Every structure is written in C-alpha cells, then in structure tokens.
Amino acid sequence: MDAATVSQTFGSSFDAATLLRLLQQGALTVYPLAACSVLALAVILERIWRYRGLDRATRELTRRLVDHVVKRDLSGARALCEATPTPMAGIFLEGLRWKNIALEDLDRVLATSRAESLTDLRRGLWILGSIGSLAPFIGLFGTVVGIIRAFHEMSVQGSGGFAVVAAGISEALVATGAGLFVAILSLAFYNYLQVRVGLIASTFQRSCERFVQALLYLESSSAAPAEQAGEVRRGHPLPA
C-alpha cells in the first residue's frame, strides 16, 4: 500500500468518531487543554457580563450627579451614588465624602479610587493571557509525545513506512491543533477584553473630570461670599 492509497483511505475514514478517538489517545495533553478551555470560557463569559452596559450606566450616573451638584443638592447626589450599583458610584461617593478640600487634592483621591476599580475590572484577565501563552506549548508537548510513540511502534514492529507511523502522527497533530485552538480563543478574547477595559477607563476618567468641573463651578459661585466671611477651613472627610 503506497502513501497515496493510505492517505485516501485515512481521509475517507476521518470523521467525528475518529477525531474523538484521537483526542482520547492524546489524553496526556488534550485533557489539560480541555480544562484550560473551560476555565478560559468561564472567565470570558463572566467578564463580558461584568462589562455589559457599564459605559452607558457610568455616563448616565455622571449626568444625573452633575445635575445634583450644580443645584447644590449634595444629599441627593450621595443618595444617587448609594443607590447605583456601579464602580463609578463608589468613586463619586468617595469624592463626596470630602469637604473644603483643594480640587487638585480631590482629583488625586478620585484617581486612587479609580485605579482600584480598574484593578478589580481587570481581575481574571491574566488567566486568559496565561492560557493563550501556554496552550501552544502544551499542544507541542503532545505532538512530541505522539511522534515518539509513533517511532516506538515502528521500532517494535520492525518495519517502516508511512502506514506504521500515520496513527501516531495523526494523534500528534490533533494535540497541536487543540493547543492552537485554545490559544487563539484565549488570546482573541484577552485582547478584546483589554480594549473594553481601556474604553471603560477612559469613560471613568472623563466622568471624574466632569465631576471635578461641577465642583469647580460650585466653588467659584460661592467663592465671593466665603471670602467676605473670612472662612478658613481645612479639608476633612465627612461620614459616608
């Protein structure tokens, strides 16, 4: 049987059952790759759900908060932030806890809170990056094991040729394909989610800028009466 005949026979018999059998034979690497794919899928779905509608909710919260601030309704602004379950609400609430603080100092407080929120939003993304980096090497390890097994069978049987090593090479290539599939899936969504976090971070920054601008308007409108009264106060946090 020549190589062309073997290739034709193998191609005609290669179906889902054959692929499943090859995956089972490569359990040394396929099972770890399957576990990695399940973990990656869980992280992807959880993060997509976490980011869903966050930009729109943040912009809406900022618009309503600024309206409260320019109307000097700080109690209403606090109630709005407490009733809104978004990360930006916690950042605004932290900013509202401070009174008579320089706006540049308040901006640093908001930047710290914003960085903490973005760290939480990036939680789990390192798993996708790690899986995307390691999966090809796991598949390559399976490829090497499959080729070693194929040549071992050839040495045991005492004969050579493509027909002897075809099964082992098929198993090896399936391991490589599985590793590449998991890596491509993980890295594609890793990059997508990183871009989403970057867009959310930009929205958070613009929201903080609008909040500080509203406070600046509030401060400038009341600066003259405060100067006439000769008030000198130091910044201090209010109870949450």
C-alpha positions as CSV (number, residue, x, y, z in Angstrom):
1,M,0.0,0.0,0.0
2,D,1.6,3.3,-1.1
3,A,1.4,6.7,0.6
4,A,-1.4,8.0,-1.7
5,T,-3.6,5.0,-1.0
6,V,-3.1,5.3,2.7
7,S,-3.8,9.0,2.6
8,Q,-7.0,8.4,0.6
9,T,-8.2,5.7,3.0
10,F,-7.4,7.8,6.0
11,G,-9.2,10.8,4.7
12,S,-12.4,8.8,3.8
13,S,-12.5,7.3,7.3
14,F,-11.7,10.5,9.2
15,D,-15.0,11.6,10.9
16,A,-16.1,12.8,14.3
17,A,-15.7,9.4,15.9
18,T,-12.1,9.2,14.6
19,L,-11.3,12.7,15.9
20,L,-12.8,11.8,19.3
21,R,-10.7,8.6,19.4
22,L,-7.5,10.6,18.6
23,L,-8.4,13.1,21.3
24,Q,-8.8,10.3,23.8
25,Q,-5.5,8.8,22.8
26,G,-3.8,12.2,23.4
27,A,-5.2,12.4,26.9
28,L,-1.8,13.5,28.2
29,T,-2.2,16.9,26.6
30,V,-5.9,17.0,25.5
31,Y,-7.3,16.8,29.0
32,P,-5.3,19.7,30.3
33,L,-6.2,21.7,27.2
34,A,-9.9,20.9,27.8
35,A,-9.6,22.1,31.4
36,C,-7.9,25.3,30.2
37,S,-10.6,25.9,27.6
38,V,-13.4,25.5,30.2
39,L,-11.6,27.9,32.5
40,A,-11.0,30.4,29.7
41,L,-14.6,30.2,28.7
42,A,-15.8,30.8,32.3
43,V,-13.6,33.9,32.6
44,I,-14.7,35.2,29.2
45,L,-18.4,34.9,30.0
46,E,-18.0,36.4,33.5
47,R,-16.0,39.4,32.3
48,I,-18.4,40.1,29.4
49,W,-21.3,40.0,31.8
50,R,-19.4,42.3,34.2
51,Y,-18.6,44.9,31.5
52,R,-22.1,44.8,29.9
53,G,-23.7,48.2,29.9
54,L,-21.0,49.7,32.2
55,D,-20.2,52.6,29.8
56,R,-23.8,53.7,29.4
57,A,-24.6,53.3,33.1
58,T,-21.5,55.4,34.0
59,R,-22.4,58.2,31.6
60,E,-26.0,58.3,32.9
61,L,-24.8,58.4,36.5
62,T,-22.4,61.2,35.8
63,R,-25.1,63.3,34.1
64,R,-27.5,62.9,37.0
65,L,-24.8,63.5,39.5
66,V,-23.6,66.7,37.9
67,D,-27.2,67.9,37.9
68,H,-27.4,67.4,41.6
69,V,-24.1,69.1,42.3
70,V,-24.7,72.2,40.3
71,K,-28.1,72.5,42.1
72,R,-26.2,72.2,45.5
73,D,-28.1,69.1,46.3
74,L,-25.3,67.1,47.7
75,S,-27.5,64.9,49.8
76,G,-29.4,63.9,46.7
77,A,-26.0,63.2,45.0
78,R,-25.0,60.9,47.8
79,A,-28.3,59.1,47.7
80,L,-27.9,58.6,43.9
81,C,-24.5,57.1,44.3
82,E,-25.6,54.8,47.1
83,A,-28.5,53.6,45.0
84,T,-26.4,52.9,41.9
85,P,-24.6,49.6,41.7
86,T,-21.7,50.6,39.5
87,P,-18.0,51.1,40.3
88,M,-18.1,54.7,39.4
89,A,-20.8,55.3,42.0
90,G,-18.3,54.2,44.7
91,I,-15.7,56.6,43.3
92,F,-18.1,59.5,43.3
93,L,-19.2,58.6,46.8
94,E,-15.6,58.7,48.0
95,G,-15.3,62.2,46.4
96,L,-18.4,63.4,48.1
97,R,-17.1,62.4,51.5
98,W,-14.6,65.3,51.4
99,K,-15.4,68.9,52.2
100,N,-13.4,72.0,51.7
101,I,-10.5,70.2,50.0
102,A,-8.5,71.6,47.2
103,L,-9.7,70.3,43.8
104,E,-6.3,69.1,42.8
105,D,-6.1,67.0,46.0
106,L,-9.6,65.7,45.3
107,D,-8.5,64.8,41.8
108,R,-5.8,62.6,43.3
109,V,-8.3,61.0,45.7
110,L,-10.5,60.2,42.7
111,A,-7.5,58.9,40.7
112,T,-6.7,56.4,43.5
113,S,-10.2,55.2,43.8
114,R,-10.4,54.9,40.0
115,A,-7.2,52.8,39.9
116,E,-8.6,50.4,42.5
117,S,-11.8,50.0,40.5
118,L,-10.0,49.3,37.3
119,T,-7.8,46.7,39.0
120,D,-11.0,44.9,40.0
121,L,-12.3,45.1,36.4
122,R,-9.1,43.5,35.1
123,R,-9.4,40.6,37.6
124,G,-9.1,37.3,35.8
125,L,-7.7,38.6,32.5
126,W,-4.3,37.3,33.4
127,I,-5.8,33.8,33.3
128,L,-6.7,34.3,29.6
129,G,-3.2,35.7,28.9
130,S,-1.5,32.8,30.6
131,I,-3.7,30.2,28.8
132,G,-3.1,31.8,25.5
133,S,0.7,31.7,26.1
134,L,0.8,28.2,27.5
135,A,-1.7,26.3,25.3
136,P,0.6,26.1,22.2
137,F,3.4,24.6,24.3
138,I,1.0,22.1,25.8
139,G,0.0,21.1,22.3
140,L,3.6,20.9,21.2
141,F,4.4,18.6,24.1
142,G,1.6,16.3,22.9
143,T,3.0,16.5,19.4
144,V,6.4,15.4,20.6
145,V,4.9,12.6,22.7
146,G,2.8,11.4,19.7
147,I,5.8,11.3,17.4
148,I,7.9,9.5,20.0
149,R,5.1,6.9,20.3
150,A,4.8,6.5,16.5
151,F,8.5,5.8,16.1
152,H,8.5,3.5,19.1
153,E,5.7,1.4,17.4
154,M,7.8,1.4,14.2
155,S,10.8,0.0,16.1
156,V,8.8,-2.6,17.9
157,Q,7.1,-3.9,14.7
158,G,10.4,-3.9,12.9
159,S,9.0,-2.3,9.8
160,G,8.8,1.2,8.5
161,G,6.8,3.3,6.2
162,F,4.0,5.8,6.4
163,A,1.3,3.3,7.3
164,V,3.1,2.4,10.5
165,V,3.6,6.0,11.8
166,A,0.4,7.5,10.4
167,A,-1.8,6.9,13.5
168,G,0.9,8.4,15.9
169,I,1.4,11.4,13.7
170,S,-2.3,12.0,13.5
171,E,-2.6,11.9,17.3
172,A,0.4,14.3,17.5
173,L,-1.2,16.8,15.0
174,V,-4.5,16.7,16.8
175,A,-2.7,17.7,20.0
176,T,-1.1,20.6,18.2
177,G,-4.4,21.7,16.7
178,A,-6.2,21.6,20.0
179,G,-3.4,23.7,21.6
180,L,-3.6,26.3,18.8
181,F,-7.4,26.4,19.0
182,V,-7.4,27.1,22.8
183,A,-4.6,29.7,22.4
184,I,-6.3,31.5,19.6
185,L,-9.6,31.6,21.5
186,S,-8.0,32.8,24.7
187,L,-5.7,35.5,23.1
188,A,-8.5,36.9,20.9
189,F,-10.8,37.4,23.9
190,Y,-7.9,38.6,26.1
191,N,-7.2,41.4,23.6
192,Y,-10.9,42.2,23.2
193,L,-11.4,42.5,27.0
194,Q,-8.3,44.6,27.4
195,V,-9.7,47.0,24.9
196,R,-13.0,47.0,26.7
197,V,-11.3,47.8,30.0
198,G,-9.4,50.6,28.3
199,L,-12.6,52.2,27.0
200,I,-14.2,51.9,30.4
201,A,-11.1,53.5,32.0
202,S,-11.5,56.4,29.6
203,T,-15.1,56.8,30.5
204,F,-14.2,56.7,34.2
205,Q,-11.6,59.5,33.7
206,R,-14.0,61.7,31.7
207,S,-16.7,61.2,34.4
208,C,-14.3,62.2,37.1
209,E,-13.3,65.3,35.1
210,R,-16.9,66.3,34.7
211,F,-17.5,65.8,38.5
212,V,-14.5,68.0,39.4
213,Q,-15.6,70.6,36.9
214,A,-19.1,70.7,38.5
215,L,-17.4,71.1,41.9
216,L,-15.3,73.9,40.5
217,Y,-18.4,75.7,39.3
218,L,-19.9,75.2,42.7
219,E,-16.8,76.6,44.4
220,S,-16.5,79.5,42.1
221,S,-20.1,80.5,42.6
222,S,-19.7,80.6,46.3
223,A,-16.1,81.9,46.5
224,A,-17.1,85.6,46.9
225,P,-19.4,85.1,50.0
226,A,-16.8,82.8,51.6
227,E,-14.0,85.3,51.1
228,Q,-16.2,88.0,52.6
229,A,-16.9,85.9,55.6
230,G,-13.2,85.2,56.1
231,E,-13.7,81.5,56.4
232,V,-10.5,79.4,56.5
233,R,-11.1,75.6,56.8
234,R,-9.0,72.6,56.3
235,G,-10.2,69.6,54.1
236,H,-11.6,66.7,56.1
237,P,-13.8,63.7,55.2
238,L,-17.4,63.5,56.1
239,P,-19.0,60.3,57.4
240,A,-20.1,58.0,54.5
